Structures are given as C-alpha cells and as structure tokens.
Amino acid sequence: MDDCIVVSNLTKTVQAPEGRLTILQDINLKVKSGEALVISGESGSGKTTLMGLMAGLDKATSGEVILLGETLSDKNEEQRSAIRQGRVGFVFQSFHLVSGASALQNVMLPLELSGRTQAAQKAEQVLRSVGLGSRLHTAVELLSGGEQQRVAIARAYAVEPAILFADEPTGNLDTRTGQQITDLLFGLRDQSGTSLILVTHEDRLAERGDRQIKMSQGQILDSVG
C-alpha cells in the first residue's frame, strides 16, 4: 500500500512576545493510502498545527511534507492549493458552510470549482447518502448542528478525495449527534477507500481509527495500531 503522506523531520516555530516558540518538533510520520489515522492530544499539543502542515495549509519552519507525491516545502500557497483541489477534502469543527446558500448549493460548490459535470445530480446523491434528502433546498443556517456537519461531510466527500482531513468534527455537537457523525465519517471512509486523518481530543473517537498517534508539547508520544 502506497503512502499518501510522508512527514520528515517536521518542525514549526513562531515568534512570540516571550521569544521563539516551538509548536512542533522533529515530527516523522507516514500515512498509507486508505488508512484512518487519528491524531489525539490535549489542547495545545500541536495536533491541529500538524494537520495544517500535512494538508499544505501552512508551511513548516524546517523539514518536509510529501502530499500525494508532491513535496510542499518548495511550493507557494497557490501551488499547494492546486495540489489539494479535487484530491483533498476538509471537515472542521465549525462547519465553514456558505451562509444563505442551501445544502445543495454548498455541496455543489467544490464540484463546480473542480470542473465536475452534473454537479447538482452528484451533490443531491451525496446529500441523500448522509440522510439529508429532505433538506436539499434548506438554507444551511436553518439546519441543526448535526445536519450542518452532515452537509460539510457531504461537501468534503462529493469530490471523491484521496484524503479527508477532519479537525475536531464532533467538537460542537452533543454526544448522541457526535456519535452519529463519527459513524458517518468512518462509514463513508470504508465505502470510498479515502484516507481519513482525524484530529480529536475525544477518546471514543480516537479508538475508531486504524492507528492512533498521541501528541504532547509538539511531539509524538505514542503510536498505537
């Protein structure tokens, strides 16, 4: 099985009022195609920063990330975006939906941006698969939190990405709804073969992955699975 992400000697530092602050220190990690990897750790452990660097949303201070065969350290923001387009999806804690647009329009957006044909039909199909067939034309701000996260998941999976990054996807949801969203994320991953990289501080979520890495103070403490 090929590696879809390779992280080598990755370090991230920022300038803070008290001096240079190290957020990540010498991270080495590989993610196999189709793998569900859970990155866990307390707040401030560096897990979200690591996800952002793996996805090319930010640049490392030193070290290298190879995303889907492409090295990121020599790429500018536009080039990194081009690598992700149609191949990488995102689900966030705060949904990041387009307010005023319907569920269907939100899911159509990435399909249209990536030049897919029959965007409306594909968007409707994916929304129905996440249980929102009756909410296609409802403005997203009128949906419940769980329904909004289902729209976000449908939007991410609609382009059939090779990798899906999910950052605290159940963080704004109650326990029951969070469990439904977790089941949905892993169920779609099983159907599609998409690599799933999930950042969480919740133990019940961490146990669902094929492999779990635990982080603390910018370093990997443990790898399980």
N, C-alpha and C positions, 0 to 999 in steps of 0.2 A: 504494500500500500504506500503510495507516494505521500510525502509531506506537503501540506498546503501552506504551512507557515514554519519558518525556521528563524529562531531568535538567537543571536550570538553576542555574548559579552555586552549586553544592552545596559546602558547607564543613562539616567536622566537627572540633571541638576538644574536648579533655578536660583536666581539671585533674590534673596530675601533681605529685609531690613537688618537682620542679625548676621547676615553673611551668606555664603554659598550653602544651599540646602540640597541634600541628595534625596531624591524621591524614589529612584530605582538604582540598584547597584549590581552590576555584573550578572544580569539575568541570561540564562541559557535554557532554551525550550524548543521543542518541536511538536507540531500538531499534525496528525495524519489526516488525510482526506477521509471524510465521513465520520470522524471522531467527535464525540460530545465531551468537551473539556470544560470543567468547572473551575473557576479561579475564585477562591474564597479568602477571607481575611477581614479583620476589623476595619473600621473606618480609618483612613489614613495609612493603610498598609501598602498602597501603591497599585492595587489591583485594577482600578479604573484607568490609571495612567498607563499601565502595561497594555490594557486592551486598546487604548487610543493609539499607542505606538505600533502595536501589531496590525492595526487596521489602516495605518498611514494617516490618521487624523492629526498627528503631531510628529515632530522629528526628535530623534534621540540626541543626546549630547555626544555619546560615543556608542560604538557597537553597530550591529546590523540587524535588519529585519528583511527577510525574503518572503514576500507575499505572492502566492500563486506564481512562483518562479521569477518574480521581479524584485530586484534589490531596491529598497526605498531610500537609502541614505543619499543617493545622488539625484533624487527626483524632487522637483518643486511641487507646490501644492496642487497645481493644475494637472501635472503628470500623475501624481498619486491618485487624484480623483478619477482620472481616465482609467487607471488600473482597476479601481473599485467598481466602476459603472457596469451594471448588469451582472456583476460577479460577486458582489459583497452586499449583504443586507444588514440593517441595524434595527434593534428594538430597544427603546430606552424606558427608564422608569417613568418619565413624564410624557410619554406618548409621541410628542412632536408632530401632531397632526395639523393639517391646514384648517384653521377655524373658518366657519362659514361655508365650507365645502361638504358635500355629502360623503358618506362612507365609500360609495362607489368612486367618486371623483378622487378621493385620497389614494385609493389603491390604483386607479388608472394612471396617476401622475408619473411614477417611476417607469411604468411600461411605455408611456408616450415619450419620456425623456430618452429612453434607450432604443427608441425606434421600433418597438414591437408592433406588429399588426394586430387588429382585432382586440385592442386594449380593453374596451368595455366588456366584451364577452369573457375575456380572461379574468378581469377584475371581479366580475359577478361570480364566476365559477369559484374563485378562491374565497370570496366572502361567504358563499354558501357552504364551503367546506369547513369554515370556522364557526358556523352556526348563525350567520347574520343575513340569511336570505330575505328576511322580512324587514331588514333595516337598511337596504341598499341606498335608498334616497333620503335617508335621515341625516340632517346636519350633525357632524360629529360632536359638537358641543352639547347636543341633546341626548347623547348616549351616556350610559353609566360608565364608571371607570373600567369595569371589566370588558364592556363592549368596546370602549375606545382602545384598550390594549389588544383586543381581537382584530380591530381594524389595522392597528400598527403591525401586528404579526402577519396579517394577510398582505399588507403592502410590502413587507420585507420578503415574503416568500413568493410573491407574484412573479418576480423576475427570474425565479428559479436560480438563486445564487449558489455559488460554490461554497461560500462561507456565510454564516449568520452570526453576528455579534449581538449579544443581549446583555445590557447593563442594568442590573437590579430590576428585572422586568416585572416582579411582583411587589416591589417596594411600596407602591401607593395603593395596594389592594388589600382587602380583608383576607383572612386565612382561607376561607372557602373559595373565594374567587381566585385567589393566588394559586391554589391547588389546581383549579380548572385551567388556568393559563399555563401552568407548568406542564400539565398533561398534554395540552395542545401543542406547546413548543416541542416537546420530545416526540409526540406522535407524528407531527409533520416532518420532523428531522428523520424519523425512522422510514417514513414513506418516500422522502425525496433523496436521502443519502447526503444531504447538505451537512457540512461540518458545522457544529454548533459550539460557540465559545461563549460561556455564560459567566458573568461576574455577579457574585452574591455574597451576602454575609449570613444567609439563612442555611442552617444545617440540612433541613429537609430538602432543599433544592440541590445542595452540593452532592447529596447521596445519589442523585439521579444520573449523574454523568458516567461515562466510560472511565474517566480518570479525573482526579481532583488534585489541584495544587493549592497549598495553603501558603499565604504570604503574611509577612510581618516586617514592618520597618523597611520596606523596599527590597526585600529579599525573599526567595522561595525557601520556606522552612521544610516543606514536606511534599512528596508526590505520592498519591495513592491510586492504584489501578493500573 
